[in-house]
Amino acid sequence: MKHNTTDRAAKELEDAFIKVTFEEDGHGAGAQSTEAFYDTWVDHVSAKFSDAATYGAIALQKLYPEHSIVLSTDRGIDILSFPSAAFLPMSPTETVSSVYFVPFARRLGQIPGILVNMIRFAAFHVSWDAYDFILYIVRYPQGISEIVQHYVLHEGPEEHSRALLVAAGAWQNQLHDEILVFNQGLWRKNHELWMEVQKANWGDVILKESFKTALQKDVRGFFDSEELYKSLSVPWKRGLILHGPPGNGKTISVKAIMKDCDARGYATLYVKSFKSYMGEEGSMAAVFSKAREMAPCVIVLEDLDSLINDANRSFFLNQLDGLEGNDGLLVIGSTNHFDKLDPALSGRPSRFDRKYPFEDPDQDERALYARYWQGKLKSNHSVSFPDSLVDEVASATDGFSFAYLKEAFVSALVLLAGDKGDEKPVFATVLLGQIKSLRDQLKKQPHSAGAQSATGDVRHVRISGGSAAGGSDGLPASCLTLAGRIWSAGESKQARTSVMPGGMPGMGAALEGRPHATLAALGRSFV
């Protein structure tokens, strides 16, 4: 009896379960809906999707089953600009490229510019060291930008391809007659600024010899004193501030320092602005990170009072103090307004140890400057420059900056050159007349006048040299030529090439011993 009761209860429970699971209309429809969504979802996530890099690698592996393949999208590795490797296009007819125009400066000649071919699809035979490679370069869209994909194939282990990429990346990371300029959140190599810096000469910087020697010793002594700093258990870092009214030689002195450091193998990092897409603090972190990577080196911060403000000062000071270590960093700042600098910048020795005032020249310095021009004009027989004129100029130019002194001499010489009359005026008369004219201008101005550029940026000029950080970027960083064309596999932004347009990268040891016909074919490919 008890057994029958138990069986009946189990049967009722089973019927109830079946009824709930399969017979209730609402729950049954829900189960079917869930299953249908699962099938749809599985079908969706199992569909093909875009992965161009992987697709290309698989396709190339099928075409070259005996080759290893290394992929790279690193913009810091521009293989085509690597001069130690030689490149021969595999099949020019299958090369796809688009062109853009790069104008030349008018002063360079009659050629208005060139067309640069930006690679969208190309393949090259590459020779480097003792190895041969195949290089495919493809460009495809991704989001709102484009990806430049490199495939390096080698009939052998991939270590050789990786070594090629390391060598190309190391070469590109080095400076080759260039200065690193930071602007708008990006580092760019600037050859034009380097060329301007090479024009600077300490002989053209008219300062009292003791002042100039102290500045030179401060810079040179820093780089020579690493062991001394370490023996004293103090950080090997230093900061200098060059300050004073505009037009008194701060910029030409900075250029001379940059030239000296470059000649001794120390890189210069020039900061135009901290404003960028990543914010000023992000830019400061990027600048000091790069400086620590390249140390020992020099960071140049012109117009320090404009670069550092209330919002970013605290972060800048943290970077300057070097919580991450600033060994080997020489930071040089300049300002026309030393009084506007926060005491945390100008008053703490461990940040900027030395301050060099570039005030308006006194009478001795004005006489030195006049003698400098006397020496420059010594070979010009149409200009009479007696010693008495030196003293007269020094006395008549009290309150002049060096920029105003230069303007007096330059404008006087221009007037003399433009006078086509039979009887040219005496140089002394014209020069003193220009000094008087400039004196009248000074009386109308509330401050001592410096030289100002057309864009409104102050440019501090002593005797020679152009803008402090001028120059446009040159040709694309990665260029090679084929039948008179210039190829760029990198970004479309303009950047300086390491070789002249049409120049062939160095062939390297890989080509030694090759048949003459092979070398000739390679040569023709880069004409």
FENWO-V398237 format. One record per backbone hydrogen bond with DSSP energy under -0.5 kcal/mol. CO is the residue of the C=O (numbers start at 1). NH is the residue of the N-H. E is the energy in kcal/mol with one decimal. If there is no record, write none. Layout:
# FENWO-V398237
co:nh:e
CO:NH:E
CO:NH:E
This chain:
# FENWO-V398237
co:nh:e
1:5:-1.8
2:6:-1.7
3:7:-1.9
4:8:-2.2
5:9:-1.9
6:10:-2.0
7:11:-2.2
8:12:-2.1
9:13:-2.1
10:14:-2.2
11:15:-2.5
12:16:-2.3
13:17:-2.3
14:18:-2.5
15:19:-2.4
16:20:-2.4
17:21:-2.6
18:22:-2.7
18:23:-0.9
19:23:-1.1
19:24:-1.2
24:28:-2.0
25:29:-1.9
26:30:-1.7
27:31:-1.9
28:32:-1.7
29:33:-2.2
30:34:-2.1
31:35:-1.9
32:36:-2.1
33:37:-2.2
34:38:-2.2
35:39:-2.1
36:40:-2.1
37:41:-3.0
38:42:-2.7
39:43:-2.2
40:44:-2.1
41:45:-2.6
42:46:-1.2
44:47:-1.3
51:55:-2.6
52:56:-2.6
53:57:-2.0
54:58:-2.5
55:59:-2.3
56:60:-2.5
57:61:-2.1
58:62:-1.6
59:63:-1.6
60:64:-2.8
64:67:-1.7
68:154:-1.9
70:152:-2.8
72:150:-2.7
74:77:-1.6
76:78:-0.6
77:79:-1.0
78:81:-1.3
79:82:-1.9
81:83:-0.7
82:85:-1.4
86:127:-2.2
88:125:-3.3
91:94:-2.1
92:95:-1.4
96:120:-3.0
96:121:-2.2
98:118:-4.3
100:116:-2.9
101:103:-0.5
102:114:-2.1
105:108:-1.8
106:109:-1.3
112:104:-2.7
114:102:-2.9
114:116:-0.5
115:486:-0.6
116:100:-1.7
116:118:-0.6
117:119:-0.7
117:488:-3.2
118:98:-2.2
120:139:-2.2
121:96:-2.7
122:137:-2.9
123:90:-2.5
123:91:-0.5
124:135:-2.9
125:88:-2.3
126:133:-2.8
127:86:-2.3
128:131:-2.7
131:128:-2.4
133:126:-2.5
134:136:-0.5
134:153:-3.1
135:124:-2.6
136:151:-2.6
137:122:-1.9
138:149:-3.0
140:147:-3.1
142:145:-1.8
145:142:-2.6
147:140:-2.0
147:149:-0.7
149:138:-2.3
150:72:-2.1
151:136:-2.4
151:153:-0.6
152:70:-2.1
153:134:-2.3
154:68:-2.9
154:156:-2.2
156:68:-0.5
157:160:-1.1
157:161:-0.5
158:162:-2.5
159:163:-2.2
160:164:-1.8
161:165:-2.1
162:166:-2.4
163:167:-2.4
164:168:-2.5
165:169:-2.6
166:170:-2.6
167:171:-2.2
168:172:-2.1
169:173:-1.7
170:174:-0.8
171:174:-0.7
175:177:-0.5
179:190:-2.4
180:270:-3.1
181:183:-0.6
181:188:-2.2
182:272:-2.6
182:273:-1.0
183:186:-1.7
186:183:-2.2
188:181:-2.9
189:191:-0.6
189:496:-0.5
190:179:-1.2
190:194:-1.1
191:195:-2.4
192:196:-2.0
193:197:-2.4
194:198:-1.8
195:199:-0.7
196:199:-0.9
197:200:-1.4
201:204:-1.9
202:205:-1.2
204:206:-0.8
205:207:-1.3
208:212:-2.5
209:213:-2.6
210:214:-2.0
211:215:-1.9
212:216:-2.4
213:217:-2.7
214:218:-2.0
215:219:-1.7
216:220:-2.8
217:221:-2.6
218:222:-1.1
219:223:-1.3
220:224:-1.2
222:225:-1.2
225:229:-2.5
226:230:-2.3
227:231:-2.4
228:232:-1.5
229:234:-2.2
230:233:-1.1
235:237:-1.8
236:328:-3.8
236:329:-0.6
238:331:-2.6
239:353:-0.9
239:354:-1.8
240:333:-2.9
241:243:-0.6
241:356:-3.2
242:335:-2.1
243:358:-4.2
245:248:-0.7
247:403:-1.9
249:253:-1.8
250:254:-2.3
251:255:-2.6
252:256:-2.0
253:257:-2.2
254:258:-2.7
255:259:-2.5
256:260:-2.3
257:261:-2.6
258:262:-2.3
259:263:-2.2
260:264:-1.3
261:266:-3.1
262:265:-1.4
265:267:-0.5
267:298:-2.5
268:180:-1.2
268:270:-0.6
269:271:-0.5
269:300:-2.8
270:182:-2.9
270:272:-0.6
271:302:-0.6
275:184:-0.5
276:279:-1.6
278:282:-0.6
279:283:-2.1
280:284:-2.4
281:285:-2.3
282:286:-2.0
283:287:-2.5
284:288:-2.4
285:289:-2.0
286:290:-2.2
287:291:-2.3
288:292:-2.4
289:293:-1.7
290:294:-1.9
291:295:-1.1
296:267:-0.6
297:330:-2.1
298:269:-3.4
298:300:-0.5
299:301:-0.5
299:332:-3.1
300:271:-2.3
300:302:-0.5
301:334:-2.0
303:306:-1.6
303:307:-1.6
304:308:-2.2
307:309:-0.5
309:313:-1.7
312:316:-2.4
313:317:-2.7
314:318:-1.8
315:319:-2.1
316:320:-2.7
317:321:-2.6
318:322:-0.9
318:323:-1.0
322:325:-1.4
326:329:-1.7
328:296:-0.6
328:297:-2.0
328:330:-0.6
329:238:-2.1
329:331:-0.6
330:299:-2.5
330:332:-0.6
331:240:-2.6
331:333:-0.5
332:301:-3.0
333:242:-2.8
334:304:-3.4
335:244:-1.4
337:340:-1.5
338:341:-1.3
342:345:-2.3
342:346:-2.3
343:347:-2.5
343:348:-0.5
347:349:-0.7
348:351:-1.8
348:352:-1.5
351:353:-0.6
354:241:-2.3
355:357:-0.6
356:243:-2.4
357:359:-0.7
362:366:-2.4
363:367:-2.2
364:368:-2.2
365:369:-2.2
366:370:-2.1
367:371:-2.4
368:372:-1.8
369:373:-1.8
370:374:-2.1
371:375:-2.4
372:376:-1.8
373:377:-2.1
375:378:-0.9
377:380:-1.3
379:381:-1.0
380:383:-1.4
382:384:-0.5
383:385:-0.6
386:389:-1.0
386:390:-0.9
387:391:-1.5
388:392:-1.9
389:393:-2.6
390:394:-2.2
391:395:-1.9
392:396:-1.9
393:397:-1.0
395:398:-0.6
397:400:-2.2
401:405:-2.2
402:406:-2.5
403:407:-2.1
404:408:-2.0
405:409:-1.8
406:410:-3.0
407:411:-2.6
408:412:-1.7
409:413:-2.2
410:414:-2.3
411:415:-2.2
412:416:-2.1
413:417:-2.4
414:418:-1.9
415:419:-0.7
416:419:-0.8
418:420:-0.7
422:424:-0.7
426:430:-2.1
427:431:-3.0
428:432:-2.5
429:433:-1.7
430:434:-2.1
431:435:-2.2
432:436:-2.0
433:437:-2.1
434:438:-2.5
435:439:-2.2
436:440:-2.1
437:441:-1.6
438:442:-2.3
439:443:-1.8
440:444:-0.8
441:444:-0.8
441:445:-0.6
442:445:-1.1
451:459:-2.1
453:456:-1.5
457:453:-2.5
458:460:-0.5
459:461:-0.8
477:479:-0.7
477:498:-0.5
480:487:-3.4
482:485:-1.1
485:482:-0.8
486:117:-4.0
487:480:-0.6
488:119:-2.7
500:503:-2.9
508:511:-1.3
509:512:-1.2
511:514:-1.9
515:519:-1.8
516:520:-2.6
517:521:-2.3
518:522:-2.3
519:523:-2.5
520:524:-2.5
521:525:-1.5
522:526:-0.6
523:526:-1.3
524:483:-0.6
524:527:-1.4
